[in-house]
């Protein structure tokens, strides 16, 4: 009974305890930034692509093209609402089923998307679906055409990645 009386004043009335007000928290001010969360690679090069693809029996080429598709999705998807198919899915499933036609369609669409994104970001570098058909397909007749196309693609992706790393 003594414990109960500790909370009361001598007159037997409960003590007037001040109720602690809950602390008021203000929402922190959030700044919207277009800066990217992560940095994209900007060191793609034709010589490295060729040499490491030879050494790894083509595995490096598949990895690089997979990264190109993924980076393109990171850079352009919020603006054009499109998504480029993963290169491994294309290489190991779609291309064999379609006898290579799916690969032509993938390269055409991806090249056109890279060209559109270069224009949207005001990067003056000539690349697009025409580069694919001119250099990769018709250029194969002079043997060096596909190498020129790959150089232009890797350089375009480096330019887009640099721009993305700076401005989001």
N, C-alpha and C positions, 0 to 999 in steps of 0.2 A: 504494500500500500504506500510505502514511502516513495517508491519509484513513481507512482502515479501523482503524488503530490509535488514532486519536483517540478512538473510541468505547469503547476498552478501557482498563483500568487497567494499570499496569506488569507485573502478573503475567500478562497476556494474557486475563483474564476480562472479559466485557462489564461495563460499569458498571451499577450498580443504579439504573436510572432510575425515578423515581416516576411511576407512571401517573397522569395527571391525571384525577380523577373528573369525570364530566360534571356540569355544574351542575344542581341540583335546582330545578325551577320549580314553584311552587305555583299551582294554578288560582285565578284571581281570584274573589272572592266575587261572585256575580251576584245582583242584587236583582230580583225580579219586580215590575214596575210595571204597573198598568192604565192609566197615562197614555198618551194616543195619541201616535203618532209625528209626525203632522202635525195641523194645526188645520183644522177644517172652517169654511166660510163661515157667518156668522150675520147677514148683512146683506141677506137677501132681503126684498123689499117689493113690494106690489101696484102702487103708482104707478110705480116703476122698471120693473117687469115689463111693464106696459101701454105706457108711453112708449117704452121701448127696443124692444119687440116691433113697435110701429108704425113706428118709424124704420128698423129693420133688416128690415122686411117679414116678420116672424115668426121670423127666425133666432134672435134672442135668446130667445124663448119656448122654442124647441126646445133650446137650450143649457141654459137654466135647468132644464127638466124632465129633461134628461139628467143634470145634476148632482144633482138631487133623487134620482133613482133610484140613482146611484152612491153618494151620501152615505148613503142608506138601507141599501145593502148593507154599507158600512163600519160603520155603527152597529149594525145588527141581525143580520147574518149569523152571527156567532159564537154568538148566543143562540138563534135560531130555525132555523138551518140552511137558510134559503131564500135565493134570489137573485132580485132584480127584474130583468126584462128591460130591456136598454138602450132608451131612449126613441127613438133614431134608428131602430133595427131595427123597433120598433113602428110608428113614423110612416111610414117609407118602404116597408116590406115587408108586415108583418102586417095593419095596418089596411086598406090597399087590397084585399088578398086576401080579408079577412073582411068587407068592406063596413062597417067601423067597429065591428063587434061585438068584435073583439080589443082595441080601444081601451077599450071599456066594461069588459071583463074586467080589463085592465091597471090602470085607475084604481081599480076596486073592490078588487082584491088589494093594490095599493100603499097605498090609504087604510086598509084594514083592518090592514095591517102597521104603518103609522105609528101608528095608534091603539093597537095592542097594545104597541108599544115605548114609547109615552107612559105607558101603565099600568105596564109592567114597571119603568120608571125613576121611578115615583111622581111624574110631572109631571101636575098637575091642569089639563088642558086638554081640552075635549070635541072629539074628532075621531075619525073612523073611517069605515068603509064607508057608514054611514048618512048621514054628511056629504056623501059623493059623490052618493048617490042623491037625497037631499033637496035639497041646494043646487045641484049641478051639473046634474042631470037634470030634476027637477021645478021647481027654481028658475029654469030657463030660461024657464018660462012668464011669469015676472015680470021677465025680462030681466037683472036684477042678480044672480040666483042664482049663475051661474058665477063672477062676480067675488067674491062672498062665499066661495064654495068655495075659490077660488085664494088669497084672503087667509088663510083658515084653514089651508090646506095649507102655505103659505110660513111662516106663524107657527109651525106645528107643527114644521116642519123646523128653523127657527131655534132653538126650544126644545130639540129633540133634539141639535142640533149644539153648543149651549152646554153642555148636560149632558155630552155626549161629550168635548168639549174639556177639561172639568174632571176628569171621573172615568174616562174611557175606555170 
